């Protein structure tokens, strides 16, 4: 029955998306078959599949010549080198999110080793903000205040790159998440830019943004890292009393000091609900922490046309729940294993995202979180994230 439903869904997707969707599905099936053959039979079949694949590429994509060059080992990338790529900060903020845009996202992005450091290195940065009618002035003024504060802290001669903002108002009744995602991916493809996820409830540790960008030195991959939910009111009240940049170890300490219920029940031991949260936390005897995170969020993305096709036919929520499996198949998925490099706290209201703890079978199997067919969830549970928490 599931197979029949799956086949029906493919025909429906093709009916809606036309030849472009058909093309992406054919390419995806071919990639799966090719990788399976190479894994089981070795390098000879890598050549066989390349020779079979070349004519297909001749008709389905303009990059077939570059594929031949890549195969010969000349490493010609179809992506623009990372050093030349500008950064698009993707933001959706409206209504009550305007407060978080100011006190959470913008404050943390303007820690010295995040956006300011990238600007001083000559990286062009554009905030691509999507909102509802009437909220544009508040977003614009917040952006200008932080930018001016940055300029006041340095000499103009030090800035070698442009920081800008473009705000789109999405009408009520339109799916702001779907619309904004498609527009942003299309713009990144057109301008050959790297996208940084910048939702207003994200609080980045100092240095996190720079490390995420540097990790992908070729500008070809999407970079994921673990994060934790925090109690928004308690957390923001605490950081309001801190008048300096907050390092990643400091941010880990604050996240564990003001955890959301979703995070509390992720700790190993009685009352654990990792099978619901997808996160498992353990404290070490040495004082540090380790974490298993089955859905680390993708913070930095370098898109291809296949990604745009994917999100045309899939919802915004596929960003971390389904899309990473496609990235793994294409060899474009990277995950950070230490919060010292990157850590993000996600503001969460105290009465939302609550986990009802059950005494049923999943309690005995904390790794059974949302068992399904997506590869990245199974792979991510194999690895452990190292966490350092400190006062400085």
N, C-alpha and C positions, 0 to 999 in steps of 0.2 A: 504494500500500500504506500509506504514512504517513497519507494522508487517511482511509482506512478505519479505521485504528487510532485516529486522532483523534476520529472520529465515535463509535466504540465507547466511547471514554473519556468523552465527554460524556454518553452515555446511562447509563453506569455511575455517574457523579457524581450525576446526577439521581435515579437509583434509590436511591442511598445517602442523599442530602441532601434529597430531596423538593422541595416547591414553592419553598422558600427558595433552593436552588441553581439551580433553573430560572429564578427571577426574576433572580438575579445574572448568569447567563449571557446572558439576553435583554438586560439593561441594558448589559452589556459590548459585545455585538455592535452595539447601537444607537449607543453612544458612538463606536465605531470608524467606523461608517458616517457618522455626523454629522460627525466631525472631518475625514474624508476629503472629504466634500462641501463643507464650509466652506473647506477649504484650496484646493480646485480651482475653486470657483465664487463665493466671496465672501460678503458680508454678507446678500444677499437670501435665500440658502438657510439662513443662521443663523435667520432669522425663520420660514421654512417648517418647518425641523426643530423649532423650538420649539413651533409650533402643533400639529404632529403628535405631539410628545412629551408635551404637556400632558395629554391624556386618559390616556395610558399611566401617567403619574405619578399621576394621580387614583386609580388602582387599585393601583399597585405600591408607592407610598411616601407617607408622611404629609407630605413636604416640598414638595409640588407648588405650594402657595401661595407659599412662600418663593422657589421658582424664578422665579415670575412677578415678584415684587418685585425679585429680582436682575436679571432681564432688563431691567426698566425703569430700572436704574442706581441703585437706592437702596442697593445694597450691603449688604443685610441678610444677616448671616452665620448659618448654621445651627450654627456652633460657638460655644462660650462664649469671650468675649474672653480673650486670653492672660494678661492681668494677674490675672484671677480664677481661672485654672486651677491646680490643685495639680499636683504632680509625683509620679509613681510610678516608683521606681527598680526595674527588673526584674532579679532576680538568681537564678541557678541555681548553687548551691554545695553540694558534699558531698564526703566522703572527703578526698582530697589537695587539693581546691580550697579547703578552709578556710584553709590557709596563704596562698594567693594572695588570698583574700578580705580577709585582714588586711593583708599586706605590700604588696599591689599595689592592688586596687580601693579599699578604704576609705582607705588613706593618701592616694591621689591625689584622691579625691572630697572629702576634707576639707582640701585646699589652700584657702587663704583665699578665692580668687576663684572657687571652684566651689560646693559646697553651702553653706558658711558665708555667703557673700555673698548667695545666694538667700534664705536664712533671714532675714538681716538686712533684706532688701527686703520681707519679709512673705509669701514663697511657702511654702505648706505642702508638706512632702515626706514621702513614705511609702516605706520600703523594703519591697518585696514579694518575699520570699525563699522559694525552693523548695529543699528538701533531702531527704535520705533519713532514715529512722528512726535516731535516735541522735545526729545531728549538730546538733540544735537548740541545746543549751546553748552550744557553742563559738561559733556565729554570734551568739547573743544577747549573750554577754559581750563579743565584739569590737565589736559595735555600741555597746553601752553605754559602753565605754572611750573610743571616739572621740567620742561625743556629749558625754560628761562633760568630756573635754579641751577641746572647743569651748566649752562653758559656762564653764569655768574661765578662758578667755581673754578673756571679755567680761563685762559686767554683765547681769543678767537683764532689766533694763529695755530692753536693746537688741533682744531677741528678740521679734518680733511674729508668729511663725508656729510651727507645731507640726511636730516631727520625730518620726516613729514607725516601728515595724517590725512586720510581720506575717509569721510563718514558717509555711509549710505543709510537712508531711512527705508525700512521694509514695512510696507503697509500692514495694518492689522488684518488678520485673515490669511495672510501668506505664511508659509512655514519658514520662519526666519533662519532656522538652523540649516535646512536644505538649501535655500536660496543663497545664503552667505557662503556656505561651503563650496558650492559649485562656482560661484563668482571668484572666490579666492584661489581655488585650484587653477581656474582658467587664467587668471592674472599671473600666477606664479609660472605657469607654462609659457605664457607670452613673453614675460620679462626675464625668464630664466632665473627666478629667485628661489631662495630657501624660505620655507614657512616656519614660523615659531608660533606654537599654540599659546594664546594669551587670553584665556577666559578670566573674567573679573574676580572669580573666587580662588584664583591660584596665587600663592605666595612663594616666590622663588628665593632660595638661599643665595647669598652673595657668591658670585663666580659660577653659578649653575648654568646660566645662559651661555656664557663664553665657552664653558667646557662642552656643552651640547653641540655647539657650532663647530668647535675644533675637532670633536671626535670623528666627524665625517669629513676628512680632509679632501676627499674627491668630489663632494657635493652630489653623491649618488644614492645615499641611503636615507632611511627614516630611523630616528633614534628614540628609543623608549627608556624610561627609568621609573623606578618605584616611587610611590607617593603615599601619603596617609591623610585620612580625613580628621579634621580637628573641630572642636566646638567653636563656632565662629565668634560668638560674643566674648567668651572667656579669652580666646586667643588674641583677638584684636585689641582687647582691653590691655592685655599684657604687653604686646609689642608697641602699643602707643606710649608706653613708659620707657621704651628703649630708643635712644636718640642717636643711633649709629647704625651702620650696616650690620646685618645679621648673617653670620657664616652658616654653612650647611650643618656643622655639628651643633651650633646653637639652635638652629631651626628644628633639628631632630629632637633636641631636649624639650623645646617648647611644644612640639607636636605630641610628645609622650606625656607631657605635664598637663596638657589640655586636650585629651583625646575625645573624639566623638564616640558615641556608643558603638558604632560600626568598627572602630579601631580597638576599643576595650575588649570586645568579644573575639578579637583575632589573636589574643595572647594564648599561648599554649597552656593547657591545664583545664580545670573544671570550668564549665560554662563556655568553652571554646565553640565558636561558630564559623570557623574558617571555611566550612563547606558552603556557607552563604556569602561571606565577604570576599573570598578568593585570596585572602591575605592570612599568613601565619607568622606570628611574632614570637620570638623566644629571647629571654635575657640570659646572657652568658655569665658564668661565675666570675669572669674577669671584669665584669661591669658593662661590657658592650652589648649590642643586640644583633640578632640576625633575623632576616625576613625572607619568606617565600611569597612572591607576588605573581599570581597567574595572569593578571591584566595590567601590567605596567603601561601607563599612558604613553602615547607617542607625542613627544614635545616638539621635535624638529622633523620636518618632512621635505623631501625633494621629490617632486611629482613627475610622473610620466603620463602620456595620453591614456594608458590603461587605467590609471588611477581615476582620471576624470570619468571615463566610461563606467568604472565601478560605482562611483558615487552618484552617477545619473540614475542607476537602477537600484541603489541601496540607500537606506536612511542614514542620517548623521550618526546614529548610535552604533553603526558598524565600525566606526573609527577605531575603537579598541576591542570590540567584541568579535569581529569577523575579519576585517581588512588585513590585520597582521599576518594571517595565514597566507594570503596571496603574496605578501612581501617576503615571507620565508621561502616560498616556492621560487620566487624571482631572485633570491639572494640579496635582498635590500633591507634586511631587518637587523638592527643592532640594539642590544640592551646593556645598560650600565649596571655594574655589579657592586657599586659602593656609593653610599650617600655622601661620602666626602667629595665626590665629583659633582653630583647633582642631587638636590632634594627639593621637593615641592610639597607644601601643605595645602590641602584643599578645604576651604571654608565650607562648613556644613551646618545647617540649622539643627538645633538640638532635637526637634521632633520629626526630622526627615531621615530617610535612608536607615531606618531602624531595622534591626535583625531580631526576629522572633526565634529564640533558642528552643530547639526541639530536643526531646530525649529519644528520638528515633535513630535508626541505623546510621545516618550521616555523621552523628556525633562520634561514632567509632572509626570513621574514615574521613578525617579532616581534609584530605586531598581530593575529595569527590566533588569539588565545587563545579556546579553546572556542567556535568559530564556531557559532552557533545562531540561533534566531528571536527572542531576547529583545532588545527595543529598547534598554534602558538600557545594555547592554554596548557596543553600537555607538555610542551617543551619548557615553558617558563617555570613549571613546578619542579623541574629537575634542579634548577640553580638557586643559589642562596645569595641574598644581598647583605653585604656587611654594613652595619650602622654604627656610627660614632656619635655620641652625645656629650656635649660639653658646655661650659658656661661662656666660652670665648670662641 
